Amino acid sequence: MDVIYALLPAMIMLALVSVVVFFWAARAGQYDDLEGPAHRILDDDDDPLLPVYKRRDEKKEAE
């Protein structure tokens, strides 16, 4: 029974810290764009195996 007296305040403090960290992250913009990084990796058109001059030529053709 004595353990409950120690664990109850510890659990309440842990819950309060978790809520504060969540609201801090939400205000800092951590949850603004959840799908952007997933789409950005698909749009990556740089091929590191191509020589630099070929990449430049492909960009000129695209323009």
N, CA, C and O atoms as a DFTB+ gen file, in Angstrom:
252 C
 N C O
     1  1       0.826      -1.203       0.000
     2  2       0.000       0.000       0.000
     3  2       0.864       1.259       0.000
     4  3       0.470       2.288      -0.549
     5  1       2.025       1.175       0.609
     6  2       2.900       2.338       0.657
     7  2       3.447       2.688      -0.730
     8  3       3.774       3.843      -1.002
     9  1       3.541       1.696      -1.590
    10  2       4.057       1.940      -2.939
    11  2       3.096       2.829      -3.723
    12  3       3.537       3.657      -4.520
    13  1       1.800       2.672      -3.511
    14  2       0.805       3.478      -4.217
    15  2       0.989       4.958      -3.904
    16  3       0.791       5.800      -4.780
    17  1       1.358       5.285      -2.687
    18  2       1.560       6.676      -2.307
    19  2       2.747       7.299      -3.043
    20  3       2.791       8.516      -3.225
    21  1       3.685       6.496      -3.456
    22  2       4.820       7.004      -4.213
    23  2       4.530       6.993      -5.715
    24  3       4.937       7.907      -6.432
    25  1       3.837       5.976      -6.187
    26  2       3.587       5.859      -7.618
    27  2       2.510       6.821      -8.123
    28  3       2.595       7.296      -9.256
    29  1       1.518       7.110      -7.315
    30  2       0.435       7.989      -7.749
    31  2       0.944       9.389      -8.102
    32  3       0.613       9.875      -9.183
    33  1       1.713      10.056      -7.272
    34  2       2.242      11.366      -7.678
    35  2       3.206      11.270      -8.868
    36  3       3.260      12.172      -9.703
    37  1       3.963      10.176      -8.938
    38  2       4.881      10.010     -10.058
    39  2       4.100       9.867     -11.365
    40  3       4.503      10.446     -12.374
    41  1       3.021       9.132     -11.377
    42  2       2.206       8.966     -12.578
    43  2       1.535      10.278     -12.978
    44  3       1.444      10.598     -14.163
    45  1       1.074      11.021     -12.004
    46  2       0.442      12.312     -12.298
    47  2       1.467      13.277     -12.890
    48  3       1.162      13.988     -13.848
    49  1       2.666      13.310     -12.337
    50  2       3.719      14.182     -12.877
    51  2       4.106      13.757     -14.292
    52  3       4.306      14.610     -15.156
    53  1       4.213      12.468     -14.537
    54  2       4.542      11.972     -15.868
    55  2       3.457      12.352     -16.882
    56  3       3.767      12.723     -18.015
    57  1       2.210      12.260     -16.481
    58  2       1.110      12.646     -17.361
    59  2       1.146      14.141     -17.655
    60  3       0.927      14.548     -18.796
    61  1       1.415      14.956     -16.657
    62  2       1.485      16.401     -16.866
    63  2       2.640      16.771     -17.788
    64  3       2.487      17.627     -18.660
    65  1       3.784      16.141     -17.605
    66  2       4.930      16.408     -18.476
    67  2       4.612      15.993     -19.904
    68  3       4.978      16.695     -20.846
    69  1       3.942      14.875     -20.075
    70  2       3.575      14.416     -21.419
    71  2       2.629      15.394     -22.106
    72  3       2.781      15.671     -23.296
    73  1       1.672      15.909     -21.381
    74  2       0.726      16.873     -21.949
    75  2       1.443      18.164     -22.323
    76  3       1.181      18.735     -23.382
    77  1       2.340      18.625     -21.467
    78  2       3.089      19.855     -21.752
    79  2       3.964      19.671     -22.985
    80  3       4.025      20.564     -23.830
    81  1       4.639      18.539     -23.106
    82  2       5.486      18.281     -24.276
    83  2       4.641      18.197     -25.543
    84  3       5.060      18.691     -26.590
    85  1       3.473      17.587     -25.470
    86  2       2.596      17.503     -26.639
    87  2       2.155      18.887     -27.098
    88  3       2.222      19.190     -28.289
    89  1       1.704      19.734     -26.171
    90  2       1.263      21.070     -26.558
    91  2       2.424      21.920     -27.059
    92  3       2.236      22.737     -27.961
    93  1       3.614      21.751     -26.501
    94  2       4.787      22.471     -26.989
    95  2       5.087      22.069     -28.434
    96  3       5.374      22.923     -29.273
    97  1       5.020      20.760     -28.722
    98  2       5.299      20.288     -30.076
    99  2       4.227      20.778     -31.051
   100  3       4.544      21.118     -32.191
   101  1       2.981      20.818     -30.627
   102  2       1.905      21.281     -31.497
   103  2       2.064      22.764     -31.809
   104  3       1.844      23.182     -32.945
   105  1       2.442      23.556     -30.822
   106  2       2.644      24.990     -31.058
   107  2       3.885      25.260     -31.885
   108  3       3.939      26.257     -32.606
   109  1       4.877      24.399     -31.798
   110  2       6.120      24.584     -32.551
   111  2       5.970      24.160     -34.006
   112  3       6.886      24.370     -34.801
   113  1       4.833      23.567     -34.372
   114  2       4.585      23.212     -35.764
   115  2       5.057      21.822     -36.138
   116  3       5.236      21.538     -37.322
   117  1       5.261      20.958     -35.178
   118  2       5.743      19.613     -35.480
   119  2       4.709      18.773     -36.215
   120  3       5.071      17.829     -36.917
   121  1       3.430      19.097     -36.068
   122  2       2.376      18.297     -36.677
   123  2       1.706      19.006     -37.840
   124  3       0.620      18.597     -38.253
   125  1       2.317      20.060     -38.387
   126  2       1.689      20.829     -39.450
   127  2       1.622      20.059     -40.764
   128  3       0.569      20.024     -41.401
   129  1       2.705      19.453     -41.172
   130  2       2.759      18.788     -42.471
   131  2       3.209      17.341     -42.275
   132  3       4.405      17.052     -42.259
   133  1       2.256      16.449     -42.129
   134  2       2.588      15.054     -41.864
   135  2       2.873      14.271     -43.140
   136  3       3.583      13.267     -43.098
   137  1       2.330      14.713     -44.276
   138  2       2.502      13.965     -45.521
   139  2       3.590      14.533     -46.418
   140  3       3.991      13.875     -47.378
   141  1       4.072      15.720     -46.138
   142  2       5.069      16.359     -46.981
   143  2       6.349      15.568     -47.155
   144  3       6.771      15.361     -48.293
   145  1       6.997      15.109     -46.076
   146  2       8.222      14.344     -46.255
   147  2       8.019      13.048     -47.032
   148  3       8.922      12.614     -47.748
   149  1       6.866      12.434     -46.905
   150  2       6.605      11.192     -47.640
   151  2       6.508      11.458     -49.138
   152  3       6.956      10.641     -49.942
   153  1       5.930      12.591     -49.517
   154  2       5.824      12.923     -50.938
   155  2       7.133      13.481     -51.484
   156  3       7.457      13.289     -52.656
   157  1       7.884      14.173     -50.629
   158  2       9.130      14.777     -51.073
   159  2      10.151      13.740     -51.510
   160  3      10.932      13.986     -52.428
   161  1      10.151      12.594     -50.866
   162  2      11.124      11.565     -51.233
   163  2      10.790      10.972     -52.600
   164  3      11.687      10.511     -53.306
   165  1       9.517      10.979     -52.979
   166  2       9.130      10.466     -54.288
   167  2       9.459      11.449     -55.404
   168  3       9.650      11.038     -56.549
   169  1       9.529      12.733     -55.093
   170  2       9.801      13.758     -56.088
   171  2      11.286      14.008     -56.296
   172  3      11.651      14.872     -57.094
   173  1      12.131      13.299     -55.622
   174  2      13.566      13.506     -55.736
   175  2      14.036      13.009     -57.093
   176  3      13.964      11.816     -57.384
   177  1      14.523      13.941     -57.932
   178  2      14.934      13.555     -59.272
   179  2      16.453      13.571     -59.449
   180  3      16.941      13.381     -60.563
   181  1      17.190      13.789     -58.395
   182  2      18.645      13.750     -58.491
   183  2      19.121      12.309     -58.462
   184  3      18.819      11.562     -57.531
   185  1      19.859      11.928     -59.477
   186  2      20.416      10.586     -59.540
   187  2      21.923      10.717     -59.301
   188  3      22.643      11.190     -60.180
   189  1      22.404      10.309     -58.138
   190  2      23.826      10.504     -57.835
   191  2      24.753       9.662     -58.713
   192  3      25.957       9.918     -58.748
   193  1      24.222       8.671     -59.416
   194  2      25.066       7.836     -60.266
   195  2      25.358       8.496     -61.617
   196  3      26.299       8.103     -62.308
   197  1      24.553       9.501     -61.997
   198  2      24.796      10.198     -63.250
   199  2      25.931      11.206     -63.069
   200  3      26.038      11.827     -62.011
   201  1      26.760      11.374     -64.065
   202  2      27.780      12.421     -63.975
   203  2      27.128      13.801     -63.924
   204  3      25.981      13.965     -64.338
   205  1      27.847      14.775     -63.425
   206  2      27.295      16.110     -63.236
   207  2      26.854      16.724     -64.557
   208  3      25.809      17.372     -64.608
   209  1      27.620      16.538     -65.625
   210  2      27.264      17.167     -66.900
   211  2      25.971      16.590     -67.466
   212  3      25.217      17.311     -68.119
   213  1      25.699      15.320     -67.234
   214  2      24.442      14.743     -67.724
   215  2      23.252      15.292     -66.943
   216  3      22.186      15.521     -67.515
   217  1      23.429      15.503     -65.645
   218  2      22.351      16.067     -64.851
   219  2      22.032      17.483     -65.324
   220  3      20.864      17.863     -65.404
   221  1      23.060      18.260     -65.636
   222  2      22.844      19.619     -66.125
   223  2      22.105      19.598     -67.465
   224  3      21.214      20.416     -67.696
   225  1      22.474      18.667     -68.345
   226  2      21.809      18.569     -69.643
   227  2      20.345      18.197     -69.489
   228  3      19.499      18.710     -70.222
   229  1      20.029      17.314     -68.549
   230  2      18.640      16.913     -68.329
   231  2      17.825      18.078     -67.796
   232  3      16.661      18.239     -68.164
   233  1      18.425      18.895     -66.930
   234  2      17.699      20.049     -66.406
   235  2      17.434      21.062     -67.507
   236  3      16.364      21.671     -67.533
   237  1      18.386      21.257     -68.420
   238  2      18.179      22.188     -69.528
   239  2      17.064      21.692     -70.455
   240  3      16.260      22.494     -70.930
   241  1      17.006      20.403     -70.712
   242  2      15.961      19.842     -71.558
   243  2      14.584      19.982     -70.911
   244  3      13.582      20.183     -71.597
   245  1      14.549      19.875     -69.596
   246  2      13.269      19.989     -68.895
   247  2      12.742      21.415     -68.942
   248  3      11.530      21.627     -68.934
   249  1      13.624      22.380     -68.991
   250  2      13.191      23.778     -69.025
   251  2      12.712      24.106     -70.408
   252  3      12.299      25.236     -70.666
